[in-house]
C-alpha cells in the first residue's frame, strides 16, 4: 500500500490556484544582500521603475552613515531632472478629512492624465518612536491607481513632524516624472511652517461646525494659506459649510496682500460627492499661471532651495555633534550639572558647542 501523500492546506481545494509568492516587480532585488549602485538607482528612476524609486527613497531616509554617500550620489544625479512638478502642501487638524480629500483630489488629477505622488508624513511616537504609516490603507482607491504613488514616512525626531528627507524625496519623485506632488502634514505643531517652506501652493482644510472658525481666523496659519477649503460639504452639512466659507472669505481680506500677487480664496468641497474638487484644481492652476507670469514662482523655488541648504546645514551640524565621541563625557557631565541646578541648559549648550568647535580647529 502506497503511503498517503501529504498536501498543503492551501492546495486542498482543486481549482484554486496559489497566488504568486512574490511581487514580480521586486524580482530584480531578490537574492541581493546590498543596495544597487547609484547608477542603477538613477537609471531605474529615469526609466519609470517604481521599485527603484521606493528603494532609493529608503536609502535617503536611512540614518545609517554607510548610506550617506550613496544617497548623495542619487540625489545629485536626479537634480538636473527635477523641478518640473507643482508642489502642493495640504494641512488641517486631525479629523478634518485630509486623507479622504487627498484621495478624491488625486483621483481627479489622474483622470486628467496627471501623474501624482503623495508624500504623507505620519507622526512618530515620542515613547516607542514608531509610526502607523497607514495612509496606504486610508487611500484604498488611489493606491491602486497606476498613475499615483503614495509614500508614507515617519516624522521621527524632526521638529514640526516633517520627515527629514522630504525635500530629497520631492527631488526623486520629480526626476521620476510626477506632475503633481502633494505633501500631507501631520496637522500639529510647526509642521505647517516646514511644509509651506518646501511647496509652491499651500492648501488649508477646515470643517464647519467644529467651533474653530474664529480660532482658525486668529491662527498664523491663515496667513500662509493660498486656499482654504471647507471639507465635508455634503448632506446636512452643506449649509454650514457655505456659511463657514463666507466667514473665511471675509477674514482673508483682513490679512496683508501676499508678495505673490495672489488673493487667497475659500471654497467648499466634498470628497464623498466630489463637488468642489475640480474647482480646487482650477484655483491651483490659476495660481500657478499668475505666479509664473509675474516671476514669483521661480523666486519661491529659489527660496525653497536656500531654505533646504539652511536646514540641511543644521541637520548635519547636529549629526556631527552627536557622533563626536570626545564630547560624550562632557555631555554627560553637563546633563548632571543641569539636573543639579548648577548650570542652565542654555549655558551648558554654549559650552558644549565651544568644545565642539575647538576640536574642529586645525
Phi and psi in degrees as a GROMACS rama.xvg file:
@    title "Ramachandran Plot"
@    xaxis  label "Phi"
@    yaxis  label "Psi"
@TYPE xy
-73.7575  140.11  UNK-2
-64.4563  144.936  UNK-3
-68.5583  131.47  UNK-4
-77.0054  133.72  UNK-5
-88.652  138.389  UNK-6
-123.896  155.031  UNK-7
-73.6233  149.234  UNK-8
-62.6918  -25.1425  UNK-9
-74.1402  -13.3718  UNK-10
-116.195  11.8768  UNK-11
-64.1404  -41.7145  UNK-12
-91.0329  118.651  UNK-13
-68.9198  145.434  UNK-14
95.7178  -11.7141  UNK-15
-102.517  112.531  UNK-16
-82.8267  139.932  UNK-17
-70.214  140.108  UNK-18
-70.4741  160.456  UNK-19
-59.5753  141.019  UNK-20
-81.6581  -8.46006  UNK-21
-150.25  148.75  UNK-22
-65.0915  121.053  UNK-23
-56.0912  -32.0847  UNK-24
-69.8699  -16.8543  UNK-25
-97.049  1.29434  UNK-26
-62.88  -25.9257  UNK-27
-67.816  -15.6093  UNK-28
-103.033  -11.4438  UNK-29
-65.8337  134.257  UNK-30
88.4136  -5.7634  UNK-31
-96.8856  131.356  UNK-32
-97.1789  1.4865  UNK-33
-134.78  163.454  UNK-34
-70.5421  152.298  UNK-35
-62.7402  167.615  UNK-36
-72.3811  165.871  UNK-37
-60.2628  -38.4556  UNK-38
-65.1848  -40.4877  UNK-39
-65.135  -39.8777  UNK-40
-61.1312  -51.591  UNK-41
-66.8892  -38.7399  UNK-42
-62.7689  -39.0375  UNK-43
-65.0259  -40.6837  UNK-44
-65.6275  -47.1257  UNK-45
-64.7082  -28.3516  UNK-46
-87.066  -1.70382  UNK-47
85.9511  25.318  UNK-48
-87.4566  108.406  UNK-49
-66.1288  -28.0419  UNK-50
-66.2073  -42.3505  UNK-51
-65.0493  -37.4421  UNK-52
-61.9564  -47.7912  UNK-53
-62.2174  -43.261  UNK-54
-67.5433  -35.1171  UNK-55
-66.2916  -39.8986  UNK-56
-63.9762  -37.7317  UNK-57
-60.6421  -39.04  UNK-58
-64.1039  -46.028  UNK-59
-75.147  -19.091  UNK-60
-82.8702  -16.0134  UNK-61
-63.9253  140.631  UNK-62
-96.4486  3.58208  UNK-63
-74.944  119.522  UNK-64
-56.1949  -25.6822  UNK-65
-66.9603  -20.8795  UNK-66
-93.3972  -4.58506  UNK-67
-62.1361  -47.2129  UNK-68
-64.3871  -42.1002  UNK-69
-62.1347  -43.2124  UNK-70
-61.7103  -42.4567  UNK-71
-62.5078  -40.8422  UNK-72
-65.5259  -40.5183  UNK-73
-64.7  -47.0977  UNK-74
-63.526  -43.6624  UNK-75
-60.6571  -40.5988  UNK-76
-69.7073  -29.7736  UNK-77
-84.1949  -21.6996  UNK-78
-53.769  -45.9935  UNK-79
-61.8595  -23.4623  UNK-80
-99.737  9.30165  UNK-81
-98.2734  174.607  UNK-82
93.0801  4.27364  UNK-83
-102.661  17.2968  UNK-84
-111.957  173.642  UNK-85
-105.011  121.854  UNK-86
-98.2567  119.967  UNK-87
-118.929  124.06  UNK-88
-96.4574  132.404  UNK-89
-125.948  125.623  UNK-90
-135.433  169.54  UNK-91
163.812  155.341  UNK-92
-65.4335  154.508  UNK-93
-54.4198  133.891  UNK-94
97.4309  -5.24143  UNK-95
-77.8457  -14.3303  UNK-96
95.6612  34.8964  UNK-97
-60.8045  -50.2047  UNK-98
-63.6552  -41.6188  UNK-99
-65.9101  -41.5373  UNK-100
-64.7025  -45.1233  UNK-101
-62.5754  -37.736  UNK-102
-63.4619  -47.147  UNK-103
-64.0132  -41.5082  UNK-104
-66.1988  -43.3012  UNK-105
-63.6751  -40.6262  UNK-106
-64.262  -36.5391  UNK-107
-63.2988  -41.7717  UNK-108
-68.4977  -41.4577  UNK-109
-67.4089  -30.723  UNK-110
-66.6934  -24.8262  UNK-111
-85.9877  0.592328  UNK-112
93.0569  9.97803  UNK-113
-86.0954  148.884  UNK-114
-99.4986  125.279  UNK-115
-120.899  132.25  UNK-116
-115.374  133.139  UNK-117
-114.294  116.919  UNK-118
-104.393  102.871  UNK-119
-105.445  121.705  UNK-120
-96.3758  116.898  UNK-121
-95.43  140.473  UNK-122
-68.273  138.062  UNK-123
-92.7869  142.736  UNK-124
-68.4567  134.083  UNK-125
-74.5883  -11.9538  UNK-126
-97.0921  -57.552  UNK-127
-92.3726  -15.2204  UNK-128
66.6863  13.4884  UNK-129
-95.5071  164.047  UNK-130
-134.284  151.123  UNK-131
-76.3234  -39.1779  UNK-132
53.3848  51.9841  UNK-133
-97.696  10.8023  UNK-134
-64.6119  -29.8493  UNK-135
-68.8672  -27.8997  UNK-136
-82.3191  -26.7085  UNK-137
-80.4614  -21.6161  UNK-138
-112.987  63.4368  UNK-139
-61.1554  -38.5251  UNK-140
-77.345  -43.9407  UNK-141
-65.7354  -35.2682  UNK-142
-66.2863  -21.8944  UNK-143
-91.2429  -5.25976  UNK-144
-78.4249  124.411  UNK-145
-67.1341  -16.8038  UNK-146
-98.6863  12.0102  UNK-147
-126.914  152.081  UNK-148
-140.962  125.774  UNK-149
-114.707  124.945  UNK-150
-126.43  98.2369  UNK-151
-80.1422  139.983  UNK-152
-133.707  147.274  UNK-153
-79.516  139.246  UNK-154
-71.2296  -25.6609  UNK-155
62.9263  -140.462  UNK-156
-94.1771  3.223  UNK-157
-63.4936  132.212  UNK-158
-59.0108  130.868  UNK-159
89.3883  -4.09273  UNK-160
78.5451  16.3268  UNK-161
-102.067  126.691  UNK-162
-55.467  139.071  UNK-163
-55.6655  -36.0374  UNK-164
-97.3739  13.5839  UNK-165
-58.0915  -42.4409  UNK-166
-62.8704  -41.7988  UNK-167
-65.2134  -37.4602  UNK-168
-64.3066  -37.7232  UNK-169
-59.2603  -43.5683  UNK-170
-59.6879  -45.1947  UNK-171
-65.3786  -40.9739  UNK-172
-66.2316  -36.2768  UNK-173
-69.1337  -39.0066  UNK-174
-65.8113  -29.2851  UNK-175
-69.1639  -30.1644  UNK-176
117.378  16.4614  UNK-177
-73.6217  136.719  UNK-178
-83.7904  -35.274  UNK-179
-129.773  130.365  UNK-180
-120.092  121.059  UNK-181
-105.967  125.865  UNK-182
-108.621  113.919  UNK-183
-94.4253  126.516  UNK-184
-89.3059  164.862  UNK-185
-64.3478  -32.8346  UNK-186
89.691  14.3925  UNK-187
-136.874  161.851  UNK-188
65.467  -140.242  UNK-189
-101.635  16.7818  UNK-190
-62.7639  -31.3529  UNK-191
-61.4003  -43.0846  UNK-192
-63.4773  -41.7357  UNK-193
-65.4647  -42.1623  UNK-194
-70.5328  -37.5143  UNK-195
-59.2259  -32.9003  UNK-196
-76.8893  -9.05165  UNK-197
-122.914  13.4035  UNK-198
-127.204  163.479  UNK-199
-89.2468  -32.2441  UNK-200
-136.279  134.399  UNK-201
-117.957  119.778  UNK-202
-112.933  126.583  UNK-203
-106.127  121.203  UNK-204
-93.6451  133.76  UNK-205
-132.215  164.493  UNK-206
-129.356  150.095  UNK-207
-86.6157  158.596  UNK-208
76.8201  8.1794  UNK-209
-93.441  -1.27703  UNK-210
77.5689  12.7023  UNK-211
-116.283  15.2553  UNK-212
-59.0635  -50.2912  UNK-213
-70.18  -36.0009  UNK-214
-64.1034  -38.4123  UNK-215
-62.6395  -35.1363  UNK-216
-67.5881  -32.6793  UNK-217
-75.2035  -34.3015  UNK-218
-65.9441  146.667  UNK-219
-64.4736  -18.7134  UNK-220
-61.6709  -27.8845  UNK-221
-61.7353  -30.8723  UNK-222
-71.8768  -20.9833  UNK-223
-89.3127  -20.326  UNK-224
-72.0228  130.999  UNK-225
-90.2413  -21.7192  UNK-226
-152.798  133.241  UNK-227
-108.061  124.619  UNK-228
-115.141  120.988  UNK-229
-83.6263  105.522  UNK-230
-83.8917  167.754  UNK-231
61.7038  36.837  UNK-232
-86.1535  73.8087  UNK-233
-147.901  164.811  UNK-234
59.3505  -134.61  UNK-235
-73.3781  -6.75924  UNK-236
-93.4921  -2.93967  UNK-237
-61.1323  -45.9834  UNK-238
-62.3558  -43.3246  UNK-239
-65.3382  -38.0385  UNK-240
-64.8257  -41.912  UNK-241
-65.033  -38.0533  UNK-242
-64.7287  -42.9232  UNK-243
-63.7854  -38.1612  UNK-244
-60.636  -43.6433  UNK-245
-61.397  -41.1724  UNK-246
-64.0266  -42.421  UNK-247
-70.4832  -36.5538  UNK-248
-59.7568  -42.3721  UNK-249
-65.2543  -42.3135  UNK-250
-65.1655  -37.632  UNK-251
-62.2491  -26.2923  UNK-252
-72.196  -15.4599  UNK-253
-84.8335  -13.1305  UNK-254
-85.1248  152.786  UNK-255
-60.3421  151.64  UNK-256
-59.7224  142.593  UNK-257
-78.9883  147.807  UNK-258
-67.0664  -15.2542  UNK-259
-76.0746  -15.4081  UNK-260
84.4046  2.44841  UNK-261
-90.8485  140.762  UNK-262
-100.381  113.007  UNK-263
-55.8944  146.427  UNK-264
-124.509  168.132  UNK-265
-129.692  135.886  UNK-266
-136.112  164.531  UNK-267
-111.076  150.869  UNK-268
-154.928  158.317  UNK-269
-136.524  122.59  UNK-270
-73.2819  -18.5806  UNK-271
-80.1632  -50.333  UNK-272
-93.6834  -11.5874  UNK-273
69.5521  8.61134  UNK-274
-66.9359  133.548  UNK-275
88.1493  -16.4684  UNK-276
-63.7904  -46.5829  UNK-277
-60.1868  -36.6036  UNK-278
-65.6232  -32.1447  UNK-279
-62.9115  -46.4956  UNK-280
-66.7385  -37.4225  UNK-281
-62.4242  -39.4561  UNK-282
-65.0915  -42.9621  UNK-283
-63.2758  -41.4517  UNK-284
-62.8787  -39.1157  UNK-285
-63.6433  -40.6574  UNK-286
-62.7283  -46.0599  UNK-287
-62.8728  -42.978  UNK-288
-60.6835  -44.4458  UNK-289
-64.0865  -49.7047  UNK-290
-72.2561  -26.8396  UNK-291
-71.6588  -36.1154  UNK-292
-73.0792  -32.6369  UNK-293
-96.9096  3.1107  UNK-294
87.7739  -4.83835  UNK-295
-70.152  -32.5106  UNK-296
-58.5298  -49.5883  UNK-297
-67.5608  -37.7951  UNK-298
-61.0324  -41.4619  UNK-299
-67.5629  -39.222  UNK-300
-60.9977  -39.9994  UNK-301
-64.0784  -39.7593  UNK-302
-65.235  -35.5157  UNK-303
-61.9589  -42.8212  UNK-304
-64.6177  -39.5832  UNK-305
-68.4078  -36.6698  UNK-306
-66.0131  -38.3391  UNK-307
-60.445  -44.6292  UNK-308
-59.9142  -46.5653  UNK-309
-62.6797  -46.5189  UNK-310
-67.8675  -38.5086  UNK-311
-63.6996  -38.6611  UNK-312
-62.716  -44.3049  UNK-313
-62.6378  -43.2518  UNK-314
-63.3779  -43.3511  UNK-315
-68.4945  -38.3679  UNK-316
-62.7672  -43.178  UNK-317
-64.5882  -40.7257  UNK-318
-63.2777  -45.0752  UNK-319
-63.0953  -37.8216  UNK-320
-62.9263  -46.1498  UNK-321
-68.2997  -27.0673  UNK-322
-88.2428  -5.50167  UNK-323
-75.6022  108.257  UNK-324
-65.3834  -30.4835  UNK-325
-66.2712  -22.3699  UNK-326
-92.2748  -7.76018  UNK-327
-58.6919  -46.0952  UNK-328
-66.1862  -42.8895  UNK-329
-63.4509  -39.1426  UNK-330
-62.6561  -44.2464  UNK-331
-63.9499  -38.513  UNK-332
-64.9668  -42.0623  UNK-333
-65.3047  -38.6836  UNK-334
-60.5447  -42.1429  UNK-335
-64.2136  -42.6977  UNK-336
-66.1594  -36.5538  UNK-337
-64.2843  -44.2852  UNK-338
-67.9658  -28.638  UNK-339
-87.1827  4.54013  UNK-340
62.4838  27.2179  UNK-341
-89.4539  -16.1261  UNK-342
-154.134  148.881  UNK-343
-82.1749  152.823  UNK-344
-56.0591  -37.3413  UNK-345
-63.5614  -47.152  UNK-346
-66.7592  -38.3991  UNK-347
-61.0803  -43.2741  UNK-348
-64.4956  -39.7787  UNK-349
-63.0047  -42.5545  UNK-350
-69.0696  -38.2031  UNK-351
-64.2284  -39.3567  UNK-352
-66.3797  -39.6341  UNK-353
-60.8554  -44.6913  UNK-354
-63.1884  -38.362  UNK-355
-64.314  -44.4728  UNK-356
-70.142  -35.139  UNK-357
-61.8468  -36.9765  UNK-358
-70.957  -14.8667  UNK-359
-95.1201  -9.65828  UNK-360
-75.0227  141.598  UNK-361
